[in-house]
Amino acid sequence: MVEINKAKIFKCGVGFLIGLVFYLLCYQILFAQSASVSVTSILTRDPLNAAFVIDIDDQITPQEVRFFYKILNPYGDISGDGIAEINRSSDLTYQAVFAMEMISADRYIPVGSHLLVHWEIYKKDGENITTEEERLVFLDGRYEWQSFSEDRFSVYWYGSKNDDAMRSFLAMKSAILETEALLKTNIEYPVKLIVWRSPREGELAQRPRSAVYDSSVTTEGQRVAPDLIFAFQPAVGVVRHEAAHLVTKVAGDGPFTRVPAWLDEGTAVYMQGNLGPYKGAVQRAITSDKTLNLRSLTAPSNDPNLVNLFYGQSWSTVDYLISQNGEELFAELFASIKAGNPIDDALNKIYGFDTNELYNQWRNANGLESIIFSSISTSNNAISVPVATRVPLSIPTQVSIAPSSGTISSRQSNLPESMSPEQKNDELANNSVQSIGLIIVIATVLLSLFLIILGILVWKWPSKKKQT
């Protein structure tokens, strides 16, 4: 009679149960891997619109998908969300699309903006899935972009003229460092430069303005956000000018006060190096005694006929302040405005005179007589900085879904050159995690098979017999 070895049966059962547990765990991991949600792609055909897209595995069966975004800004992020459109893209996947208008008459999300995005997927069985947060860069989908970063400075460009892009990068970096030294301040966050090959190719990326201004003035550069500037041609002077604007904002704009247009633009022209047509314009105005009242250079105006004189006289006034009183007091003027003092109070505090007296001093230094302000009218001379260089980031906190419009031709996520350093690091990290996950799955499968086979062998192993 054969005696049943209870110890072996127990060991066999334990081994089988362990193998079964590992098998079920392996199955869950494999299921989680297969029932996946893709990374987010930005689809654009121009700077005016963008579509954010994810692919969702068929096993998830989404009932509703909501898109959440945050536009990063050093002075306060701007958040929003909306319901995405769900399409059946194949037998195995769904596609969720969130369409967003980026540039319009009342909304401006500039090219080069960085966004943090994630999705919430509401399944038909009542469960929810929240995706990992991703960092994206919104670029002009008409071109294939490349990027370069060093320290806190980054440049994006397209085309084959890499040398021009590097010159623009160095111009931005040097202008920021020099303006920081002049104004005794520092930009504490990363800054970006977007370079187009020509004003025509970058026209759609500009903020909408009046038709008269656009037809009369060619915009060469813009500061479109506290950390973002545009150059619509790879010209060193243009880049230096716009880069200086990034610093003047940090140095002089406070919660309740802003640097007046003549001081902001005058400093930017002072730092750009090549004065172009501005010097000639102010010299002609001095010769004919048709200079602009300095106080009028703080009022908004888009008169294209006065643009060169505005820039030239603003530069000349800044040059006068620095040459007569030194850089130290000039930096203190910006700090005083940032602290909350209006321009007249700041001038009186630092220099001992107000805007009118500064204007007369400047006139006298250029061979013109002083004027009596109580008897003049400034209505004909009203002008300020063209809106191109001081555009605020403006976007509603929430937008609704818009229907898809045609075929979108450029998938930015497929262009490795367009990825920021942060995106590249995230992509490498995601790839590493996926590789590790695959190794764990394979190891789990092999271990499960080993334990199951071991259980079978233990069960089949011959036991000793006792004779009765």
Secondary structure, 3 states (H helix, E strand, C coil): CCCCCHHHHHHHHHHHHHHHHHHHHHHHHHHHHHCCECCCEEEEEECCEEEEEEEEEHHHCEEEEEEEEEECCCCCCEEEEEECEEEECCCCEEEEEEEEECECCCCECCCCCEEEEEEEEEECCCCEEECCCEEEECCCCCCCEEEEEECCEEEEEECCCHHHHHHHHHHHHHHHHHHHHHHCCCCCCCEEEEECCCCCCCHHHCCCCCHHHHHHCCCCEEEEECCEEEECCCCHHHHHHHHHHHHHHHHHCCCCCCCCHHHHHHHHHHHHCCCCCHHHHHHHHHHCCCCCCHHHHHCCCCCHHHHHHHHHHHHHHHHHHHHHHCHHHHHHHHHHHHCCCCHHHHHHHHCCCCHHHHHHHHHHHCCCCCCCHHHCCCHHHCCCCCHHHCCCCECCCCCCCCCCCCCCCEEHHHCHHHCCHHHHHHHHHHHHHHHHHHHHHHHHHHHHHHHHHHHHHHHHCCCCCCCC
